[in-house]
């Protein structure tokens, strides 16, 4: 379970610059595409044997007519709720503002570990000015210049000092870990109750009810499951009522722990921006997934409704085109039994291991049918493919020019492997390496 480190602060203090600089400092990015196409700044970071998820809360700004200050407050509350360490970034050239004072008081009351940093400090003179932040009643201010990379080592050292001890998941290979994720009030708790056949979670029409997080083991015949509690439906005095993006932050932690993610979508309202972001999270982590279209009993239907809905969802969630889609009603129980059956199928399929000879035969047919384009005047050649792992199936392709394989051709290979190896409903990892 990776700790979450959130960067908070007023607009234009340099949160995103700091975020990018920390990631690029030592090329310490674990995720291949940290939120690049996800409209959300988050990435996994590894430093000195410790790993954490870094989040720029600027990516959580909501569209609202309310004041910017309200948005900043909401972001700070969001970080207080679920981050393990908070980096409060202030503008060293402007000095402390009333908003900084208010946020400092809020953070102090939270009891969470907070690192106070003054940004844009790139000269000794400005370092003297940064001392003004001690008037906020804080013990230490870390002067940094995110733009020029000054003070980042000290800042990261402070983060590592304040990270909680690493928590290992209990070894329980028998149970399939399932995270039920999605934006508030789409029926996640109702679905859990229906799946396990008891009122495990409190259900309410108010988005943001329910309990503290407790995982739920469930056995059905010889099959064993563990439903990871996303704390997805929070107490109604929590920030999730005002910042719907909270569902993304909580999903990061839940998806990390899961074998399978159930992305629950409201059948009446369709795919939202939040659903797209969570789909991106699932794809980044290469987890097995099902798309659950809930409240399907409330949708007016004809003979084409299901196919049209599937087509719309595929286009709206391009990261999860491979995930099975189920249309359910947690209220009536419609097709809910199909959920666990499908989970078993995709988990079993994700453990598929192919022989090297079979794999290379398939790979040769795929690349012979459609050759890659040249790269800077050179022919791109493929030598062989090998399977590096399962759950998800992971493949390494050896080539003379790894950087010469276009994204379009990578998708072509992935789609070909899916179809030829009957891996249509599971995520795949494909790496391109040069042959030494």
C-alpha positions in Angstrom: 0.0 0.0 0.0 1.7 3.2 -1.2 1.4 6.3 1.0 -0.1 9.4 -0.7 1.8 12.7 -0.7 -0.4 15.6 -1.8 0.9 19.1 -2.9 -1.6 21.8 -1.8 -1.5 25.6 -2.0 -3.1 28.7 -3.6 -3.3 28.9 -7.4 -0.1 30.0 -9.2 2.3 29.2 -6.4 4.0 26.5 -8.6 2.4 23.2 -7.5 2.5 21.7 -11.0 6.1 22.8 -11.6 7.2 21.3 -8.3 5.3 18.1 -9.1 7.0 17.8 -12.5 10.4 18.7 -11.1 10.3 16.0 -8.4 9.4 13.4 -11.0 12.0 14.4 -13.5 14.8 14.9 -11.0 16.0 11.4 -11.1 13.7 10.0 -13.7 11.9 8.4 -10.7 8.7 7.7 -12.5 7.3 4.2 -12.1 4.1 4.6 -14.1 4.8 4.8 -17.8 2.4 7.7 -18.3 1.7 9.5 -15.0 -1.6 11.1 -15.8 -0.3 12.4 -19.1 -3.6 11.8 -20.9 -5.7 11.5 -17.8 -6.3 15.1 -16.9 -5.0 14.4 -13.5 -1.5 14.9 -12.0 -0.5 11.8 -10.1 2.4 9.5 -10.4 4.3 6.8 -8.5 7.7 7.8 -7.2 10.5 5.7 -5.8 13.3 7.2 -3.7 15.9 5.4 -1.6 13.9 2.2 -1.5 10.6 3.9 -0.5 7.7 4.4 -2.9 4.7 6.8 -2.7 2.0 8.3 -4.9 2.6 12.0 -5.5 -0.5 14.1 -6.3 -0.8 17.7 -7.5 -4.1 18.8 -6.1 -4.3 21.5 -8.8 -5.6 18.6 -10.9 -8.6 18.4 -8.6 -10.0 21.9 -9.3 -13.7 21.7 -9.9 -15.8 23.8 -12.2 -17.7 26.0 -10.0 -18.9 29.6 -9.8 -17.7 29.8 -6.2 -14.5 31.7 -5.3 -11.0 30.4 -5.9 -10.5 30.4 -2.1 -13.3 27.9 -1.7 -11.6 25.6 -4.3 -8.3 25.9 -2.4 -10.0 25.1 0.9 -11.7 22.1 -0.7 -8.4 20.8 -2.1 -6.7 21.2 1.3 -9.6 19.3 3.0 -9.3 16.6 0.4 -5.6 16.2 1.1 -6.2 16.3 4.9 -8.8 13.5 4.5 -6.7 11.0 2.6 -3.1 12.0 2.1 -0.5 10.6 4.4 1.9 13.6 4.0 1.0 17.1 2.8 3.3 19.5 1.1 1.9 23.0 1.6 3.5 25.2 -1.1 3.5 29.0 -0.7 4.8 31.8 -2.9 8.2 33.0 -1.4 8.1 36.2 -3.5 4.7 37.3 -2.3 5.2 36.3 1.4 2.4 35.0 3.7 -1.2 35.9 2.7 -4.4 35.7 4.6 -5.3 32.5 2.6 -1.9 31.0 3.7 -2.8 31.8 7.3 -6.2 30.1 7.0 -4.8 27.0 5.3 -2.0 26.7 7.9 -4.6 26.7 10.7 -6.6 24.1 8.9 -3.6 21.9 8.4 -2.4 22.3 11.9 -5.7 21.2 13.3 -5.7 18.1 11.1 -2.8 16.5 12.9 -1.4 15.2 9.6 2.3 15.5 8.8 2.8 18.8 6.9 5.9 20.1 5.1 5.8 23.9 4.7 7.7 25.0 1.6 8.3 28.5 0.2 8.6 28.4 -3.6 10.4 30.8 -6.1 13.4 31.2 -3.7 16.3 31.4 -6.1 18.6 34.0 -4.5 20.0 34.6 -0.9 18.0 37.8 -0.8 14.7 36.0 -1.3 15.8 33.3 1.2 15.8 36.1 3.8 12.3 37.1 2.7 11.1 33.5 3.1 11.8 33.9 6.8 8.5 35.9 7.0 6.6 32.6 6.8 7.7 31.8 10.3 5.1 34.4 11.4 2.5 31.7 10.6 3.6 29.9 13.7 5.4 27.0 11.9 8.6 25.5 13.0 10.4 25.0 9.7 10.0 26.4 6.2 11.8 24.6 3.3 13.0 27.2 0.7 12.8 25.8 -2.8 12.8 27.0 -6.4 10.7 24.4 -8.3 11.6 26.1 -11.6 15.4 25.9 -11.0 15.4 22.7 -9.0 16.9 24.4 -5.9 16.1 22.8 -2.5 14.4 19.7 -3.9 16.8 17.2 -2.2 15.9 18.8 1.2 12.2 18.7 0.4 12.2 15.1 -0.7 14.3 14.1 2.3 11.6 15.8 4.5 8.9 13.8 2.7 10.7 10.5 3.2 11.2 11.3 6.9 7.4 11.9 7.4 6.2 8.9 5.3 4.4 6.3 7.5 6.0 2.9 7.8 5.3 0.7 4.8 2.3 -1.6 5.2 2.4 -5.0 3.6 -0.8 -6.6 2.5 -1.5 -9.8 4.4 -0.6 -12.8 2.3 -3.8 -14.4 1.2 -3.3 -15.7 -2.3 -6.6 -17.6 -2.2 -8.8 -14.5 -2.3 -9.4 -12.4 -5.3 -9.2 -8.7 -4.2 -12.0 -6.6 -5.7 -12.2 -2.8 -5.6 -15.6 -1.2 -6.3 -14.8 2.3 -7.6 -16.7 5.1 -9.2 -18.0 8.6 -8.4 -20.4 9.2 -5.5 -24.0 7.9 -5.6 -23.7 5.5 -8.5 -24.7 2.5 -6.3 -21.4 1.1 -5.2 -22.7 0.2 -1.7 -25.9 -1.2 -3.1 -23.9 -3.4 -5.5 -21.7 -4.7 -2.7 -24.8 -5.5 -0.6 -26.4 -7.4 -3.5 -23.2 -9.3 -4.3 -22.7 -10.6 -0.8 -26.4 -10.9 0.1 -26.4 -8.9 3.2 -26.7 -5.3 4.3 -22.9 -4.8 4.8 -22.9 -1.2 3.8 -25.3 1.6 4.7 -27.1 2.8 1.6 -28.6 6.3 1.2 -29.6 8.5 -1.7 -27.3 11.2 -0.2 -23.9 10.9 -1.9 -21.5 10.7 1.0 -23.0 8.5 3.7 -21.5 5.1 4.8 -18.8 4.1 7.2 -15.1 3.9 7.9 -13.2 1.6 5.6 -13.4 -2.1 6.5 -12.6 -4.8 3.9 -15.2 -7.5 3.4 -14.2 -11.2 2.9 -16.8 -13.3 1.1 -16.9 -17.0 0.2 -19.1 -18.5 -2.5 -18.8 -22.3 -2.8 -15.1 -22.9 -3.1 -14.4 -19.3 -4.4 -12.9 -16.7 -2.1 -13.1 -12.9 -2.5 -12.1 -9.8 -0.6 -14.0 -6.6 -1.3 -11.7 -3.7 -0.7 -13.6 -0.9 1.0 -12.9 2.2 -1.0 -14.5 4.3 1.8 -16.2 5.5 -1.4 -19.3 6.8 0.2 -18.1 9.1 2.9 -19.8 10.7 5.9 -21.8 13.6 4.7 -19.7 16.2 6.4 -16.7 15.2 4.4 -15.3 17.0 1.4 -16.6 14.4 -1.1 -19.9 16.2 -1.1 -18.3 19.3 -2.5 -15.3 17.9 -4.4 -16.5 15.0 -6.6 -12.9 14.4 -7.7 -12.4 12.8 -4.3 -13.6 9.6 -5.9 -10.4 9.7 -8.0 -8.1 10.1 -5.0 -9.7 7.3 -3.1 -9.6 5.1 -6.2 -5.9 5.4 -6.4 -5.4 3.7 -3.1 -8.1 1.1 -3.7 -7.0 0.1 -7.2 -3.4 -0.3 -6.1 -4.5 -3.0 -3.7 -6.9 -4.8 -6.0 -6.7 -7.7 -8.5 -9.9 -6.6 -10.2 -11.5 -3.1 -10.3 -15.3 -2.8 -10.8 -15.9 0.7 -12.3 -19.5 1.4 -11.5 -21.3 3.9 -13.9 -24.7 5.4 -13.5 -26.9 3.9 -16.3 -29.2 7.0 -16.3 -26.5 9.6 -16.4 -23.9 7.8 -18.5 -20.1 8.3 -18.5 -18.7 11.3 -16.6 -15.3 13.0 -16.5 -14.7 11.2 -13.2 -15.4 7.9 -14.8 -12.8 8.7 -17.5 -10.2 9.6 -14.9 -10.8 6.4 -12.9 -10.6 4.3 -16.1 -7.2 5.9 -16.7 -6.1 4.9 -13.2 -7.1 1.3 -13.8 -5.3 1.3 -17.2 -2.1 2.8 -15.6 -2.0 0.1 -13.0 -2.9 -2.6 -15.6 -5.5 -4.2 -13.4 -8.3 -6.5 -14.5 -11.5 -4.6 -14.8 -15.3 -4.8 -15.3 -17.4 -1.8 -16.3 -20.7 -2.1 -14.3 -23.5 0.0 -15.7 -25.8 0.2 -12.7 -29.4 1.4 -12.4 -30.2 -0.3 -15.7 -33.7 -1.0 -14.6 -34.4 2.8 -14.7 -33.4 3.2 -18.4 -36.0 3.1 -21.1 -34.8 0.4 -23.6 -35.5 -1.0 -27.1 -33.7 -3.7 -29.0 -30.7 -1.5 -29.8 -30.2 0.2 -26.4 -27.6 -2.2 -25.1 -25.4 -2.2 -28.2 -25.7 1.6 -28.5 -24.7 2.0 -24.8 -21.7 -0.3 -25.2 -20.5 1.6 -28.2 -20.9 4.9 -26.4 -19.0 3.6 -23.3 -16.2 2.2 -25.5 -15.7 5.6 -27.2 -15.9 7.5 -23.9 -13.5 5.2 -22.0 -10.8 4.4 -24.6 -8.4 3.2 -21.8 -10.7 0.2 -21.1 -11.9 -0.9 -24.5 -10.9 -4.5 -23.5 -13.0 -4.6 -20.2 -16.3 -6.5 -20.2 -19.4 -4.4 -19.8 -22.3 -5.6 -17.6 -25.7 -3.9 -17.3 -27.0 -4.4 -13.8 -29.5 -3.2 -11.2 -28.3 -3.5 -7.6 -31.8 -2.6 -6.6 -33.6 -5.5 -8.4 -30.5 -7.9 -8.6 -30.7 -7.9 -12.4 -27.5 -9.7 -13.8 -25.6 -9.2 -10.5 -24.8 -12.9 -10.3 -23.0 -12.4 -13.6 -20.5 -10.1 -11.9 -18.7 -12.7 -9.9 -18.8 -15.2 -12.7 -17.1 -12.6 -15.0 -14.5 -11.7 -12.4 -13.5 -15.4 -12.1 -13.2 -15.6 -15.9 -11.0 -12.5 -16.4 -8.8 -13.3 -13.4 -8.3 -16.9 -14.7 -7.6 -15.5 -18.2 -5.1 -13.0 -16.9 -3.0 -15.9 -15.6 -2.6 -17.3 -19.1 1.0 -18.3 -19.9 1.9 -19.2 -23.5 4.8 -21.3 -24.7 7.6 -19.4 -26.4 7.1 -21.3 -29.7 3.3 -20.6 -29.8 3.9 -17.0 -28.9 6.5 -16.4 -31.6 4.4 -18.2 -34.2 1.5 -15.8 -33.4 3.8 -12.8 -33.3 5.4 -13.6 -36.7 1.9 -13.8 -38.3 0.9 -10.4 -36.8 4.1 -8.6 -38.0 4.2 -10.3 -41.4 0.6 -9.3 -42.2 1.4 -5.7 -41.6 5.0 -4.4 -41.4 6.1 -1.4 -39.3 7.0 1.8 -41.0 10.7 2.8 -41.3 12.2 5.0 -38.6 14.6 7.8 -39.7 15.2 5.8 -42.9 16.0 2.6 -41.1 13.9 -0.6 -41.3 12.4 -1.6 -37.9 13.1 -5.3 -37.4 11.6 -7.6 -34.8 13.7 -10.6 -33.5 11.4 -12.5 -31.0 8.9 -12.1 -28.3 8.8 -13.7 -24.8 6.3 -13.7 -22.0 7.7 -11.9 -18.9 4.8 -12.5 -16.4 1.2 -13.1 -15.8 -1.7 -11.2 -14.0 -1.5 -9.2 -16.2 0.1 -11.1 -19.2 3.3 -9.2 -19.9 5.4 -9.5 -23.0 8.8 -8.3 -24.0 9.5 -7.8 -27.7 13.1 -7.5 -28.9 13.8 -5.2 -31.8 16.7 -3.3 -33.4 15.1 0.2 -32.7 12.7 0.2 -29.7 12.0 3.9 -30.1 11.2 3.4 -33.8 8.0 1.5 -33.0 5.1 4.0 -33.4 2.2 4.1 -30.9 -0.1 3.1 -33.7 1.9 0.0 -34.5 2.2 -0.8 -30.8 -1.7 -0.8 -30.6 -1.8 -3.0 -33.7 0.5 -5.6 -32.1 -1.5 -5.4 -28.8 -4.8 -5.9 -30.6 -3.3 -8.8 -32.6 -2.0 -10.6 -29.5 -5.4 -10.1 -27.7 -7.3 -11.6 -30.6 -4.9 -14.5 -31.4 -4.3 -15.5 -27.8 -7.9 -15.1 -26.6 -6.9 -12.3 -24.2 -9.7 -9.9 -25.3 -11.0 -9.1 -21.7 -7.7 -8.6 -19.8 -5.1 -5.8 -19.7 -1.7 -6.5 -21.3 1.7 -5.1 -20.8 4.1 -4.9 -23.7 7.7 -3.7 -23.5 10.0 -3.1 -26.5 13.7 -3.8 -25.8 16.9 -3.7 -28.0 18.7 -7.0 -28.4 22.2 -6.9 -26.9 
